Amino acid sequence: MLARRFTIVCLLMSLFGMFFAILVAEAGRSPRSWDGATRMCHLACLTDFRH
């Protein structure tokens, strides 16, 4: 009985830990990760207009 409860508690804590790790990883990312790609496009488009 005690081993079953301990197993359930460990599984729940590991799920909580993974969820918390996902939240922390997402909070560390830049909110506009696609912004760098649009800057490169603008630079490429400007060089096309010069020719």
Summary of the structure (lengths in Angstrom):
residues: 51
radius of gyration: 23.4
end to end distance: 77.7
largest distance: 77.7
contacts: 85
relative contact order: 0.07
helix: 84%
strand: 0%
